[in-house]
Amino acid sequence: MSPGDVRERAADWIASDIDEHDKAELAALLADESPQAAAELADRFAGRLTFGTAGLRGAVAAGPNRMNTATVTATTAALASWLLDRDHGAAESGVVVGCDARHRSDEFAAQTARVLAGAGIRVHMLPSREPTPLLAFSIRHLRAAAGVMITASHNPAADNGYKLYLSDGAQIVPPADTDIEAAIAVAGPLAGIPVAPPDSPLITRQGAEMMQAYLDAIITELGHAPASAAWLRFAYTPLHGVAGGLALRAFAQAGFAAPDVVEAQLEPDPDFPTVRFPNPEEPGALDLAIARARRSGADLVIANDPDGDRLAVAVPDEQAAGGYRQLTGDQVGALLGAFLLKRLAAEPGTVMSQQLVVSTVVSGSLLPKIAAAAGAQYAQTLTGFKWIVRAAELRSDARFAFGYEEALGYAVTSAVRDKDGISAALAVLSLAAVARSAGESVQDAYDALEVQHGVHLNAQITLPTAATVDVMSRLRATAPAELAGQPVTSVTDYSGGTWQLPSADMLSYQLPGARVVIRPSGTEPKIKAYLEVVELATGRTLPAARQAAAERMGRLRSAVADLLA
């Protein structure tokens, strides 16, 4: 698109925009003749925000390729049209709307509610600045037709997003996303979209009773704290996000002692001032929590991400910087899977062969071995909880017991059909308390799993690139015969789907005792590679097996980095 075309499109956008603030911002950018302004303008009009993993996500600013009032309005109008066309009861059952504390989240949630009400659809408005799991829970609790959460999860502070859920309380799946995407394209001029007043009788504001219903549901399913929890000490941070208030209530109601809270990160702050990047997976994100844990001698550190749907865990380790080492998502997933299956096995009447645990293609391979040892079923899905929580629907004899993905997401109850960092925190605390009562630590519990099933070492490589299609095409054209001196025994291309999985832009390479999965990110311009090395501990010590795995992983990382480059 030429500079003249961009400027013409920008002028047309200003004329049709319904937000005065956004119009003024774009007009100022249009009047700026600097190269930087021209580049910014070109990017804002390079396309339109499209549905990714579960909705929209992008920087907050004016223009079609940004998150703003116009984008939210068009998307919500499309959602309303789609709902009314497919579900004659949608207007009455309504849509649940929630938001986190990011920049303009309240504004976008209010606009979402007004557009839905303008289309004649009831709106259940959740209290402002509450976590995503509350929204996912509320949809089924209120028997709503859908749910919208304004959040950008763990993205940078400049971003916001529009996350969409269906009536089953899970994130949207195809073809719903493409249908709504098509409806956005034909939504028509923004000025013609009906928008109800803020005090519309169709907009009902939910209060504290919804939060209490959520807490009651997850604690009823997970149970109260074991007696040994009285001696458990832990540090907690919500990383400036919105999970803190509800998480602290959950800890107290379940019977756990009050945590050592990182006060500097307790209150929601959309600028995330104490972290470089508000993602608990990022190095340094837990530094303040670890410092707090070190001062109090805590047994573990737990952290939620900004919208409360993820959980990070760190455990004492004298060899680690700061005296604590963060567990990977695969390690926590294995621990929770083993803990929950063991507890289910102890419940009278439980048929273990009907219990289903789930992880993704890019997650580690320890969970399926744990499931087999427990006599439970295991399923593997594509990345995303929209697939994980629906895995049991494909089996007539299965009950969903647990699901996780390596990116710190865990579903530990049936009350929330999405990843939930608050209920997962309760499960981890129970696990830690039970281990403590046996004179063990969380690390001891994980060691026992690797002694039984082998060392499972996982790692990731990320290649930032806007040319993800080119990289994946190149890899498909020339599959490697070997990696790190090991033969590639099989290659799986998921682009056509398999008998178990729908189509996905993903490649998997199987090696002796190792695996590599490569895919583009669903939310950011990058290619991600997921590596796993497995070493049995039979006939040698666990440290020796881990050292062997680390050496193999080092060689594999280098080989995969070369392959991507």
Buried (B, 14 or more C-beta within 10 A) or exposed (E): EEEEEBBEBBEEBBEEBBBEEBBEBBBEBBEEEEEEBBEBBBBBBEEBBEBBBBBBBBBBBBBBBBBBBBBBBBBBBBBBBBBBEEBEEBBEBBBBBBBBBBBBBBBBBBBBBBBBBBBBBBBBBBBBBBBBBBBBBBBBBBEBBBBBBBBBBBBEBBBBBBBBBBBBBBBBBEEBBEBBBEBBEEBEEBEEBEBBEEEBEBBEEBEEEBBEBBBEBBBEBBEBBBEBBEEBBBBBBBBBBBBBBBBBBBBEBBBBBEBBBBEEBBBBBBEBEBBEBBBBBEEEBBBBBBBBBBEEEBBBBBBBBBBBBBBBBBBBBEEEEBBBBBBBBBBBBBBBBBBBBEBBEEEEEBEBEBBBBBBBBBBBBBBBBBBEEBEBBBBBBBBBBBBBBBBBEEEEEBBBBBBBBBBBBBBBBBBBBBBBBBBBBBBBBBBBBBBBBEEBBBBEBBBBBBBEBBBBBBBBBEBEBEEBEEBBEEBEEEEBEEBBEBEBEEBEBBEEEEEEBEEBBBBBBBBEBBBBBBBBBBBBEBBBBBBBBBBBBEEEEBEEBBBBBBEBBEBBBEBBEEBBE
